[in-house]
Amino acid sequence: MPDHLSRGAGATNRALLWIWLGALGLGVALALWFYRDELTRIMRVMSHASPVGTVSAVLCEAAFLTIYWDLVGRLYRAAGTPVPGAALFRLLLIAGVVDRLLPTAGTSTIAVLALSGSRWGITWASTLWMMGLFTSLGLVATLLIVALSVMLLSLFDIPLPPSIHRTLLVGRWAAAAGMGLGVGFLWTPVRRRVVRKVVHWIGVLLRWWKAREPAWWKRWRARKKKRTDKRPAPIGGSWPSPGATAGPTEEDNRAAREDPACGDGRPTAGDGGTVVRSAAAPSHGPGRIWDEEERFQAFEATWARIRTHPGLWSVALIENLLLYVFRIGTLAALMSALHISLPWHHLIAGYGLVVLLVNLSALPFSLGIFEVSMAALYHWLGVPWAQAWALTLAYRGITFWLPIPLGLLAMIRRPRGSPDPRPGEYRGAGGQ
C-alpha cells in the first residue's frame, strides 16, 4: 500500500477540523458585522476600565486557580496518588484547554489527567474518584450559593422576571434529585453497582477508540515513544512506562514470594527475589486493554483509602466555597473597573442566579447561555445594557478564555526532567 494511503484518516480529520474552524470564524465574523454598533459601544465602555480594578480581577482569578490546584492535589493525595505541584498545575492547564476546545462535559479533563498524568502515578481510579468528589462537593457549594441568592432576593425584595421564578422551581427539584442521588451513592450496594457500570463503559470506550484510532494519533504515539526510548535511564533501573506501576508494593512482594508465576516471573535486581508485576505482561492476559474486575478492585481500594483520610470532606467543601468567593471577587473587581455601581446584594443574587442557569443548561461550559444570562440578569437588576455586556465579556475573558493561552504554553513546553518515583510511593491504591 502506498504511504499516502495510510495518511488518509489523518488528512480527513485535519480537513474536517479546518472546515469546522472556518465555519466558526465565518459565524463570528458575521455576528460582529451585524452587531458592530453595539460592539463599538461595549468596547468604548471597556476602554475606560480602571487599571486597579482590572489588576484586582486578575489577582482574584489567580487566587481561584491556586485554590483549584490545591483542592485537586489534596484529593489526589487522599486517593493515594500524590502529584508534584508544578506537574499538577501544568496538567490542569492542559486539561482546561482540551476541555474548552473539545467541550465534552469534563470527560476530556478525566482522560487528560489519567493518561498524561500516568508518568506521575495518576490512575484512572484516583482521577475518577477525584472528579467525583470535586463535582459532588462543588454541587453542595453551588446549592449553598443559590440558597444565599434566594435568601437575598426575598430579604431585599429584588424584582425578577417570571421566567426566573420558574427556573428557581426547576432548580429546587433538581437540587432535591441531586441530593437524593448523592445520599444513595454512599450506600455500598448502590455505589458498587454504579462503579461497575462506570468501569464497564470506560472499557467499552477504550476498546472502541483502540479499534478506530486515526492515523495522526498513531503517528503521534510513535513519535512520543521514540522520544521516550531516547531518554537516558536513571542509575540503577529504567523509567516506568506510562500506565505501569511505579514500583512493587509490599502486597505485590508478598504475593510474588508466595506465587512465583505472578507477573512476568522476572526477579528484580535487588536482594530477596522480589517479582515485579510487569505492565508489558499484565495479569489479565494478552490482548486485553481493560480488565473490568481488576479495575473495579482498584476503584474499591481507592475509595477505602479516601474514606479513611481525616478531614477531607470538610476541607474540600470549604475550598469549593472559596472558589465561588474568589469568582464573586473577580466579578466585583470588574464592576469597579468598569465604574458600575450596584449594591452588594444585587451582585451576589445575580451571580447565584447565573450559576443556577448555567448548571441547568446542557451545553458544555454553557457557551452562549452564560453570556446571555449574565448580561440579561444584571441589566434587569439596573446595569445599563452596554455596561452589562462589557462586564460579561470581561468576566468571561478572564475566567474562560485567559487560561487557554496558558494551557497552550504548557502543552508546548516540555518538562525538563522526568520523574523517578520511588517504589510503592504512588501506586498504593490498587494499581491503575
Secondary structure, DSSP 4 states (H G I P E B T S, - for coil): --HHHHTHHHHHHHHHHHHHHHHHHHHHHHHHHHTHHHHHHHHHHHHT--HHHHHHHHHHHHHHHHHHHHHHHHHHHHTT----HHHHHHHHHHHHHHHHHS--TTHHHHHHHHHHGGGGT--HHHHHHHHHHHHHHHHHHHHHHHHHHHHHHHHTT----HHHHHHHHHHHHHHHHHHHHHHHHHSHHHHHHHHHHHHHHHHHHHHHHHHT--HHHHHHHHHHHHHHHHSPPPTTS-PPPTTS-SS--HHHHHHHHH-TTSTT--B-SSTT--B---SSS-TT-TT-S--HHHHHHHHHHHHHHHHTSTTHHHHHHHHHHHHHHHHHHHHHHHHHHTT----HHHHHHHHHHHHHHHHH--SGGGTTHHHHHHHHHHHHTT--HHHHHHHHHHHHIIIIITHHHHHHHHHHSPPSS---PPTTSS--SS--
